[in-house]
Each structure stands twice: as structure tokens, then as C-alpha cells.
């Protein structure tokens, strides 16, 4: 049974239980609190033996949504989404809901092999998506094990040069992961959509507030499929200016590069020259 409730007292992302997997988000959480974060709304979902809290918060950087999963033993994992990323998640969840609805019931053989692929390696996800925004990466994988089907959502934060709070730092922080039982996908999507509708503000805020950053409206991302590879082209901005992040995604491999705006013409010229030489 899935229940949708308004959380009472403390927000879901701060309520009871120890922090789950990978403590890499601790510094960011302290930074959020130091910025006089205000909670605007909180919703709770009970799915199987898990609790999920969706909190809308606001600080000097704007509004964002924090998602917390609390397991039966009190362990906790958290994800942080800007409103623009939350809107994209809402749309991706619709795709996963549609795909899940088209899947037939698992056979005993499929369940027995849920954790191992045909070649002995990890079993490929039933459906996967990949999202890169600013200094964060999000991995969405519809998977299956002996307990059933679930959507695994993993977030990592790139603390490369310029992203540190106290000065130059580098490296990829340990990720945070939540696992959402597939039977709760619709309820989770609807709860997220309601919060976005109520607190998402205008179209500019849902597009990432880029116009306010002095860069105007940036183009939407595009995707190219080549054989088994998928390439994502995402334009973003930070205090250093506009950039293009190109991500290469295969079933068992993900990699990306970031190209600053001032180098776009050079990259474009190099591509054009290579195309002409191959003709």
C-alpha cells in the first residue's frame, strides 16, 4: 500500500535515522544549513517497508527539492535536485512508468538470474537514463532482483576546481543512492509533480534560472544515438561562464568532457576538418 501524507514536525530529509551510503554529501548538507535554508513544504510516501520524504526548501541560491529514503532500520539516503532537474526527473519518471507497464511478469528463471547477467557479469538494467546538470550527475536504472523491480537513482557531485566551498578542491564525491520500488513509481511521480506545480515558480526558474545569471536562455540539451552508444549534449553555466558537457553513455560505461564556450568554435572547426578529410 502506498500512502501520501504531509510530514509533521521536522522535515523528512532531516528526520531520524543515520545517513545512508556514502558520506560525501555531508559537506554540502552543512553548507545548505549555513545558508539559512527555509523549508516550504514536505510530503511523505510509504512504499512497502520504506519511507520517502520530498521536501521543498529555499536558500539564497533559490528553491530546491531534497528527497530522502528511510529504510526499515532507519538508514537514510538523500538526493538534492534543483527545480529544473526535478522537472526533468518528473518527465523521466513518466517514461519509466510507461516502460514498466509494458513489462510482463518475471519468470522464476529471470528472478533467479536477477543479479547475474548471461556472461557472469552484472545484469543489464531493464531501462536506463543519464542526466548531467552543472556539477551533478544522475543515473536512473530500472532493475530487478528477487524482491521485485525497482528504480535505482544515484547522484554524484563533482567537486572539481571552482566547486569547493572553502577553496579549490577536486574529485568526485561518494554518491547517494535511493531505490524506489516500481509499484510506487506513479505515486512518487505525482507527488513530485504536485510540489513542482505548487512551488516551481515561473518558466525561468524551471529552466534553471539561467537568465538571471546573465547568460540569457540557454539551448535545451540534445541526444544522439550511434549503435549501442548514446551521446548527451548539455549546455550549462556557472560562475566561470557557459559550457557544453558531452557525455558518452553505454550500458556498462559512462564518461563526459566539459568544453568552455570560448573553445566551441575551435572544437567545431576541428570536427569539420576531420569530416572533410574522411570524405
N, C-alpha and C positions, 0 to 999 in steps of 0.2 A: 504494500500500500504506500502511496506517495502522498504526503501532506504538505501543503503550502501554508506557512504561518508567518506572522510578524514576530520577529525576535524581540524578547523583552530584556531589559537591563543592558548589560554590556553587549557590544556588537559581536556578531558571530566570529569575525576574524580575530578577536581578542579574547574570546570566552574560553575558559577551562581547557585543560589538556596541554600536553607538551608539544613543542614544534616538531612536525614530521620532517622526514627525509631531507638531507642536505641543508645545513645551516647557513648556506650562502646568502639567504635573503635577510639575515639579521641586521646587517648594516643599513640596508635600505629601509627596513621597518623602523629602526631608530631614527633615521633621517626623516621619515614621514611624521613621526610623533613630534620631532623637534620643530616641524613646520606648522605647529598648531592645527593639526588636522581636525576637521569637524565632520561628524557623521550626519548624513542627511536621511538615510533610510536603511533598513535591514530586513531581509527576508530569509526564511528558513525552509529547507526542503528535507524531509525524511524519506530516504530511499533505502530499502532493505535495512541493513544494520548500520547505515551511515547517516550522518547529518551534514548538510551543506548549507553554508551561510553566504549570502550575497549582500555585501554592504556597499552602499554608495557613500563615498567620502569626498571631502574637498579640502585643499590646502592652497597655498599661494600659487602653485603651478596649475590649479584647476581641479576639475572633478575627475574621479576615477572609481573603478569598481574593484573591490577586493573579494575574492572567492576563497572560502576556507572549507576544507573537508575534514570532518572529525570522525575518526574510526570508533569501533566499539570499545577499544581500550583507551580512548582519549587522545591517541596520537593525532597530529594535525599537520596538514599541508596547506599552503596558501599560494594563490596566484594573484597578480595585480594587473589590471587591464585599464588602459586609458579608455575613454568613452568611444573614441574612434575604433580602437581594436575590439572593444566589446560589441560594437555594431557589426563588425566583420565576423566575430565569433557567432553572433546570432544567425547570420546568414549561412555560415559553415554548418552550424548545428542543423539547420533545415536540410542541407544536403545529406548529412549523416542519418537523420531521421528517415529520409526517403530511401536511402540505401538499406538501412536496417529493416525497413518494412518489406523490402523485396527479397530479403534472405529467407530461405526456408529453415525449418528446424534442423538443428545439428544432429547428425547421426552419431551412434556410440563410437564409431571409428574416428570421426572428426574430433569428438571430445577427448578421446584417448590420446590423440596426437596434437592436442591444442597447444602444447608448449614446445613441440619439436617439429621442424619442417621436414620435407621429404629427404633433404640432403643431410639431415642431422643437425642443422643449424637452427637458429630461432625461426619460428613460423612467421611468415609474412602477414602483416596486418590485413584485415578484410577491406579496409579503406583508410587512406592516409591523406592528410593535408599538412602544409607547412607555411608558416607565416613569419615574416621578419618585419619588425617595425622599430625604428630608432635603434636602441641598443638591446632590444629583447628579441628572442626567438621563441616561437610557439610551435609545438609538434602535436598534432591531433591524430590519433591512431585508434580505429575501431578494431578491437581484438577479442579473443575468445579463450577461455580456459575452462577448467572443469566446473567452475561456479557459474559460468554463463558468459554472455557477451557484455562488453563494457567499452566505454570511450576513455582512453588514456590521454590526458592533456598535460604536456610537460612544458615548463617555461625555464629558459636560461637567460641570464643577464650578462652582457659583455661589458666588463669594466675596463675597457681599453683606455688609452690616453685621452684625457679630457672628460671621462665619465665619473671620475672619482669625486667624493665629497670633500675629502681633506687634501687633495693634491693629486698629482699624476699617479695612476695605478694601472695595472694591466691584468689580463687574463679573463677567463670565463668562470663566473661564479657557479657553484654547485646548483643544480636545478631543483625546482619544486615540481612535484607531480601529483595530480589528483586522478582518481579512477571513478568514473561515473557509470553506474550500471545502466545498460541500454534501456531498460524498462522505464527509466526516469528521464530519458532524453527530451521528450516533449514537454514535460513539466518544467524541466530546467530551462529549456529554451524560452518557454512562455514567461517564466519568472524574470529571466534576464531581459527579455523584450519589454516587459512592463516597466522595469526600472529605467531602461533607456528612454522609453516614451515619456516617463514622468520627470526624469532629471537630465535628459540628454541635451537640453538647450536647443540652439539653432543648428542649421546645417554646417556652419563654420566649425562649431565645437565638435560635431561628429566627424568632421573631416580632419580633425587633429589640431584645429586652431592655428593652422599654418599661416593664414592671412595675418593674424595678429603678430606673427613672428617677423613680418616684414618681407616675406617671400611671395606673397600672393597665393593664389590657388595652385597647388602642385598637381601634376597629372596623376591619374589613377595607375595602379600597378598593372602589369600585363604578364601573361604566361605563355610560354612556347613549349610544345611537346615535340620531342625528337626521339623516335624509337622508345626506349624504356625510361628516358630521362625527361625531367621537367625543369624548365628554367623560369625563375621568377625575376621580374624586373620591377623593383620598388623604389620610388623616389621619396626621399625624406629630407629632413632638415634638422640641424642642431645649432649650437652657438657658433660653430665654425662655418656654417653655410649649408647649401643644398648639396645632396649627394645622390648617387644611384647605387643601390645594392643589388648585385646579380647573384642569385642563389641557384646552384645546381643540385637537384634532388633526384635520387634513385631509390629503389626500395630499401637498400641497405647502406646508403651513403648520402650525406648532405655536406655541402661546402658553399661558401659565399665569399665574395670580394666587394669592397666598397670603393666607388670611384667618385672623387670630388668633382663638383661642377666644372671647375676650371680645366679638368682633363678630359671632359666629354668629347670635345672636338678632336683631340689627339687620338682617343680610342676609336672614334668614328672613322677618322682618316685611315688609321691602321687597318680596320676591318675592310674598308672599301678597297684599299690597295691589295689586300690578300685575296679578295673576291676577284679582282681583275686579273691577278697573276694565275689564278686557278682556272680561268676560262680558256 
